Amino acid sequence: MTNIRFGTDGWRGVIGEDFTPENARLVAYAIARYVVRGEDARKGVLIGYDHRQFSDRTAAEIAEVISATGTPVWLADKPCPTPAISLLVRQRGAAGGIVVTASHNPFQWNGIKYKASYGSSALPSIVALIENELEDVLRTGVPPLPPRKDLIHSFDPRGPYLDTVEKLVDWEKLRGANFRFVSDPMHGSAAGLLPELFTRNGVKCDEIRGTRDSRFGGVHPEPIEPHIAALRKAVLAGKYDAGFAADGDGDRIGAIDRDGSFINPHQIFALMVWHLIGTRKLPGDIAKTFSVTKLIDKLAAKYGRKLHEVPIGFKYICELMLEQNILIGGEESGGIGTNLYLPERDATVSALLLAELMAWHGKSLGELIGALHAEFGEHRYGRIDLDVTRGQKEKAIVYFSDGKLQRLLDWPVVRRESMDGIKVYLGDIGWVMVRASGTENLLRIYSETNSAETTQKVLQATVAAIQSL
C-alpha cells in the first residue's frame, strides 16, 4: 500500500503487485473525498476504462466506492479512449472523471487517471490535494459503506466524442485530396475511432490491431519504434498515404509515412504547429515540455509566437492552457492538445489535423518534414529507455549534473539545464538529456542533434557512461 504514489498523470502499478483491487479502492476513495471536499459532488463523476486486464471490473468497483459517498456516478458502457472521458466531463459539467488505464505502459501495468472538471489532467495543486486525502485513507482504510446502486448510471462515451471531434477539420478538403489512410490503435481503446470518422465522411481508412487484447499483441502499446512495425508493414503493403497509431488509451500519437518512414512525435508536433499557425493562421502561443525538439523554438520565432517551456507532464501544459491563450501544447511522448477542442492530449484529433495538413498541401508527411528541415535545418531526435536499479538512477543524475562531465566523445559540454532531469548541450551539434521515469525503474535518455548518425552516437555514449557508474 505504501507504494501508491501519483506520477505525471495519475497512479500506476503492476497488476497483482501494486495494482490490486484493494489499492484501487483506496485511490478511488481518496479521489471521492477530494471531490466531496473540493468540487460540487452533486454533479457526479464519469468513469471510463481501457482494454487492459481487469480494467472493466476495476471501473465497476470504483463506481461502487464513489457512489457509497453519495456522489452520482456515470460508468461507461464500453471501453473508450481517455480523451472521451475528459471531453464528456466538461460537456456534462461533471465534478470530475476517472479512467482505469496505464496509458502506454506494458500490459503488466494498470492505473487510474483523474480528470478534473475542466476536462484534462489534474493540475499539480489538485494532485497535491488528492495525495493528502490518500495519506489519510492509507491510515484509516476505506469505510465499509454500502454502494448506492441507485446512484450508478450507464452512458455511451464514444458517440458524443466522435460527433464533437468530427467538426474540427475540413472534410471537403480531405475528400478532395483522395488520400488513403490506415489506423493502428495497437489493440487499445482508440479502436474503431479513425475508421468511423474517415469512412462516414467519404475518406478511405482501414484499421489493423483493432481488436481488444489485454496483452496488446505482445508489444508495448506506445506508438514509437519498434512497437509500430506492424503499422509500417501495413502502410507499405497497402500502399497507403499515411498510417496513424495511438497508444493504449488513445491520447498519444505516432505516424508512418507512405514510404515506411517513422514520423516521430517531435515531427508531428512541429507539423501541427506549422499547420495551425502557418497554414490556418490561428492565434495563440505555443507550449512544450522540457524534452521536446528545438524545432518548435524556431517555428515560434518565425511566426512571432511566445514559447512556454514546462516540466515533463501534460498537466503543466494544461495549466498554461487554462490560464493563457495557448493555441497548441505538446510533449515528447506524442501527447498534443489544442485550444480548438480541449486542453487535453488526443491521438485521434492529432491524426485528423495531420491528415488535413496533408490534404491542404497535397503532400505526404515525409515531404512536409523535408520542407521543414530545408527551412530550419536538420533536427534528428532519438530516445533510449534504459533499465536501471534505483541506485543507478541517482548516480546518473548526479554524474550529468555536478559538472564532472566535461566532454562526451568529441563534443564539449557547453551548458546544462535542470528544469526536469538534466539536459546537457554539446558544442553546437545539439543536446542529450537524462531523466528518471516516475513510474518504472528506467532512465529515459533523449538526444537531438543535426544528424541521425550523430544522435545515435550520443545516445550510445550516454548509455555507456551510465552503465560504467
N, C-alpha and C positions, 0 to 999 in steps of 0.2 A: 504493500500500500504506500510505503514511503517513496516508491519510485514514481508516483504520479506527479508529473510536472508539465506545465504548458510550454510548448516551443513557439516557433514563429507564427503558427496558426492552429492553436488548439493542443490537444493531448493525443499522443500516440504511444502504442506499446505492442509488444509481441504477443500474439494470441496465445492464451493459455499460460503465459508467464506474467507480464504486466497487464495486458488487456484481458481481463476476466470479467464475468458478469458482476461480481462484487465491486470491482473498481469502477466499472462503467456506471453502476448505480450511485456510487459515491460522487463521481464527477457530475452526473445528472442532477443529483440533489444539490450540489454546490451551485450549479447554474440556476436551478429553480429558486434557491434562496436569493441569488443575485437579482433575478427577475422580479421576485416579490418585493425586494427592498429598493431596487434601483430603477425599475421600469413600471409601467402600468400592466400588472399581471392579467387584468381582465381582458386585455387584447389578445392574449394567448400566445402560444409558441408553436411554430411549424417544425416538423421533424421529417427529415429525409434520410436516405441511406443509399449506399453504392452496391456493387456486385460482390463484395468480399464475403468470405465465410462468416456467418453469424451476424452480418450487418442488419438484416431484416429483423431477426429475433432481438438483437440489442436495441434497435429502434423502438420495438414494441414495449420492451421493458422500461426504456427511458420514458416513454409516454405514460406508463403507469406511475413511475416515480413522480413525474411532474404533475400529473393530474391529482395525485394524493395531496398536493399542497393547495388545491382549489383553483389551480391555473388551467384554463382550457387548452387543449392540445389538438392540433390537426396533424395526423400521421399520413404520410404519402402512401398511396395505394400501389405504388410500383417503384423500383429503383429510379433515381434521377440524378443528373449532374448537380454538383454543389451550387453553381450559379442559379439554377432554377429555384432553389430554396431562398437564396439571397434576394432574387427578384420578387418572389411572392411575399416574402416578409415585408418588403417595402410597399408593394402594391396593395396588400391587405391591411397595412398598418398594424402588423403584429408586434408584440413586445420583443420578439427575437426568434431565432431559428437555430436548429441543431442538425448537423449532418453526421451520420455514422460513416466514417471513411478514414483511410490512411493515405488518401491522395495518391501520390506517385510512389509510395514506399513499396517494398516487395510484398508478396502475397501473405507472408507470415505475420504481417502487421495489420492492426486496425486502429481506429482512433475516433475522436469526437471533435468536430469543429463547431464553434459557436459563432453565429452570425447575428450582428446587432440590428436594431430596429431600422437603421438607415440602409440596410441591405448589403453588408460587406463584412470583412474581418473585424473582429472586436478590436477597438483601439487599445493601446497599451494601458490606458487608465482603466478601461473596463476589465481587461485581463487581470490587472492587479486586484480589482475588487472580487473577481471570481476566485482568484487564488487565495485571497483572505478568507472567503467563505469555505474554500476547500480545506484550509488548515483547521478550521473548527469542525468540519464534517469528519475529517480524518481522526479527530479525537473522540467525537461523540457517536459517529456512525449515522446511518440512515434510520430515522424513527420508523417503527412498524405501523405506518399509517396505511389503511386500505386504499387501493387505487379507486379513482372515481370514474367508472366506466362511462357514466353519462356525460363526462367532460372530454372524452376522447372521440374525435371525429376523423373521417377519412377524406382525402382530397386528391385530385389529379394534379401532379406537379408539372407535367410535360406540355399539355395543351396550351395553357396560358403563357408559358415560357416561349414556346415556338411562335405563337401569334405575336408576341412582343418583339423578338429579335428579327423576325421576318421583315419588319418595317425599317430596318437600319441601312439597307443597301438598295442600289438602283437595279432592279431586276430586269428592266428593259435593256439596259446596257449589258448586263450579264448574258441575257439571251442572245443579243446581237453578236457577242464575241464567239459564240458557238464552241466554247471550251468544254472539255470533258474532265471530270474530277473523280477521285476515289477517296473515300474516308476510311480511317483506321482508328476506331475507338479503343483498340488494344484490349478488347473484351471488357471494357469498363462501362460506366453508366452513361456515357455520352452516345451509346449505341443507337443508331437509327435517326439521330437528330439531323445531321447534314443531308443524308439522302432524302429525308422527308421535305426539308426546306427547299433544296435544289429541285427535286422532282416536281413538287407542287407548283413551281414557278418556271417549269419548262427548260431546266438546265440538267444535263446528264450528270449523274453522280451514283457510283456504285459503292459498295462497302465490303471491307474484309474484317475479320476478327470482331464481328458484331454480336456474337452470341455471349450469353452470360457464362463466365468461367471464373470461379473464385481464385484460381491459380494463374489467371491471365496467360494461359497457354504456355506456361513455363518461362515467361520473360518478365523482366522488371517493367511495370506499367508506367514508364516515364518516356515521353516522346523525344528521345535523343538517341544517338548511335550508342551501342549497336542494337538497341531494342526495337528499332523500326525497320529492320532488314526486310521484314515481310512486306512492308509498305513499298519499299524501293523495288522489290521484285514485282509487286502488283502494278506499279506505275509503268515499269519498263515492258512487262508482258502485255499489258492492256493498252499501251501507247496513250496513256492519259496525259493531260497537260500539267497536272499537279496532283499531289496526294497530301492530305491533311490528317495529322494524328492528334489525338487527345490523350491525356493521362487518365489514370484510373477513375477520377471523379469529374473529369471534363472541364477543368479550369486552366490547364496548361496546354500549349500548342507546340507541335513540331511540323515540319513540312519536307516533302521531297519534290524536287524539280522534275520536269519531263525527261531530263537526261539522266536521272538517277541520283543527282547530287543532293546531299542533305542541306537543307536550309535551316541553319541553327536559330535558336531563339533571339539572339542578338540581331541577326539579319532580319528576322521577322519584325522585331520591334522597330528597327530602322526603316524598313519598308512602310510600316504603318504610320510612323511619324511623317515620312515623306509624302504619303498619300493624303493624310488628313490635313496637313498644313500646306504642303506644296501643291497638291492637286485640288483638294476640295476647299482650300483656303479658309479653314475653320479657325476661330480664335482660341487662345488659351496657351498656358505654359506646358512644360514637359517635366515629368518626374521620373527618376530612375534610381534603382538600388546600387549599392557601392560596387558590385561586381560586374556591372553592365558595360558594354563596349563604349569606347571613346568616340565612336562614330556618331553617337547621339549628341555629344557635345558639339561636334562640328555642324550637325544639322540645326541644332538650336541656334548656333552663332549665325549661320547663313540666313535663317528666317527671322532673326531678331527676337527669339522667344527665350524667356528666362528658364534656366535649367535648375531643377532642385534635385540634389543627391541625398539619399537617406540610407540608413542601415538596411540590412537584408531582412525581408519580411514584407509582404504586401500591405500589412496593417499600417506601416509607416506611409506608404503611398496613399492609402485610403484616407488617412488622417489629413494629408495635404489636400486631397480631392474634396473633402468635406469643408475645408476652410478657405480654399482659394480656387481660382479658375484654372484648373489643371485639365487640359484637353486630353492628354494621354499619359499613362504611367506604366512602367514595365520593370520586370525583374529578369535576372539571368536565366531562370528556370522555365521561361516560357509563359509566365503569368502576366497578362497585359489587360489593362482596363481603360475605358474611355468615358468621358462625360456625356457622350451621346446616349448613354444607356444606364450605366450603373457603376459606382466606384468599386468595381469587383473584377477579378480575373475571369475570363471566359474564353475557352478554346473555340467554341462554336462561332461566337461573334468575331473573333480574330480571323478565323478561316473565311468567313463571309467577306470581311473587309479586304483580305488578301486577294480573294477571287475578284472582287470589284476593282481593285488596283490593276490586276492583270487585264481585265476587260477594258478598263479606261485607256490603257496604253497599247493594248493588243500585243503584249509581250509576256514571255514566260518569267517565272520567279528568278531564274538564273540570269536572264538578260537584264532584269531590273536591278539585281545585285551588281552586275557588271557595270551598269550605268552609275551606281553609287560609288563603286570603287574607282571608276575613271575620274570622277569629280573630286573625291575626298581622299583617295589613296587606299591601299590595301589595309584591311583590318581582319586579321586571321586569329580566331579565338579557339581555345581548347580548354578542356577540364578533365581532371582525373579525380576519382573518389578513392582515396587510399585507406584501406583497413588498418587501424592502429589500435594500440592499447591506450587507456586513459593517460598513462604516464607519457607516452609519446606525443599525445595531443599537446600537453603543456610544454614539453621540451621544444617542440617545433615552433610554437607561437613565440616562446622566449628567444629562440635562435634567430628567427626572422625579424624580431622587433628590437633587440637590445643593442644593435649596432655592430655585433661581431661579424656579421656577413657583410663584407665589403665588395664582393665580386661574385658573379655567377657565370661560370665559363669565361667567355671573352668580354662580358659586359659589366661595367662598374655600377654599383648601387648609387644612384644619384639622389634619391629621396624616398621617404616612407610615408604612408598614411595608415591610420588605425581606426577609422570610423567603425568598422565591423570586421574583425580579423585583421590581418596585416597585408598591405599592398606595397610591394617593392618595385620601384621604377628602375629599369635597366638601360642606362645610356639613353639613346634616342630611338631604341627599337620598340619599346613597349613596356609591359609590366607583368608581374606574377603576383598572385595573391594566395594566402593560406588562411583557411578558416575552419574551425571545428564545427562539425554538424551538431545541431541542437537535439537531434532525436536518435542518432546512430553513432557507433564507435568509428567514425570516419573523419578524415581530414579532407576537405574539399580544396583542391588546388586548381586555380584558374590562371590562365595567361592569355594575353593578347599582344601580338607583335605584327610586324609588317610583312610576314610571310608564313605560310603553313609549316614549312620546314623548321623555321626558327622557333615557332610556338611549340612544336613537339620537342625540340632540343631543350627549351627552357623548362617544360613540364618534366621531362625525364631527369634533368639535372636537379630539379627541386625534389623529386621523389627520392633520388639517390642521397641527397643531403639529409632528408628526414630519416631515411632508413639507417643512416650511419650514426644517428644520435644515440 
